[in-house]
């Protein structure tokens, strides 16, 4: 079963710079374990030690956020596309800058 | 009533219009599935951000954080800056905006016209560069007031007190509310209000998925989740790529005569997804979505004409929402 996985720039050091890799699994958790067997360390960047998705990572199955679909238990099927993205607010610029200023003031 | 004492009083109260041509066709005898657009471009400066800007400035005045003649500093990639510039002008404040070089020229011209001062941050450095620039300015001017729309409760409250009640008044049968996810203020405020009043309502987020240049983060620990964001308010969240956003933006003007910015195209994409699901399930649906702004400010991108691939390329590396 092939599932296409899109890897963000900042995680491509785990995939030999590949933008897109393929994997398999009935759930997102299984898929990430499968990927980790070939791209060692990738799962650890996405899943915390407590077993949840990293706060600053968003994972989408066919463009829908998995946090609203069952998180790591989200069911997958052949032909699905999984997209991994860093969590950045829309208007990333404004937020990054604003957060920095607040941090600076505190 | 369509008469107001001043421009600030004319904020909100925007029309909700049906989209009969874009609403999916349902089988005979099946319950209707309808799309409705809340035209936030009909606000004083032409975007949904007028509501938040007005509420944030009023809240800062009431708490004494903002006094006559003060300078407001706001890092913004566009609409919030324009809204704040107008409110600041009418309420007697100076506004300084920090923004990246890669925003459309219309936004820059508008900001200057409203009297805002602009400090540019190099586009090439992505958000890391933005952080550095903002920190530097903040250190140099510790007395400037930052309203911080990403963590300012008055931003979400604007929508809890105005957008939500307006929607429910105009469409009591609403089943889905769809809006863009940026500061998250629109979704949090409107979403909370509608959840309190309408049983089973779906609150759906559409977030723009930009080109890689925009996600210029060094590692995954440097992500940002706005302080206003509360995932329990949402029921679903979609990521919409540039191509789909452009396609839907063009569809809106071609089919319904509605000329909108690209973020609204992304929102329509998500709205159509939930509408088609309702048709499939044979459920009635009244899907209301937010038109955050019109297309005028984005004409110079060239992305309204040519092929979809051309448009995608034109928007690559731009903050189109």
Interface residues (C-beta under 8 A of the other chain):
Chain A: X8 X9 X10 X11 X45 X46 X54 X55 X56 X57 X58 X60 X63 X64 X65 X67 X68 X83 X85 X86 X87 X88 X89 X90 X91 X92 X93 X94 X95 X96 X97 X98 X99 X100 X101 X102 X104 X105
Chain B: X73 X74 X75 X76 X77 X78 X80 X98 X99 X100 X121 X126 X127 X128 X130 X131 X132 X133 X134 X135 X137 X138 X139 X142 X146 X148 X149 X150 X151 X180 X181 X182 X183 X184 X205 X207 X208 X209 X210 X212 X214 X215 X217 X218 X219 X220 X221 X222 X223 X224 X225 X226 X231 X234 X235 X236 X237 X238 X239 X240 X241 X263 X319 X321
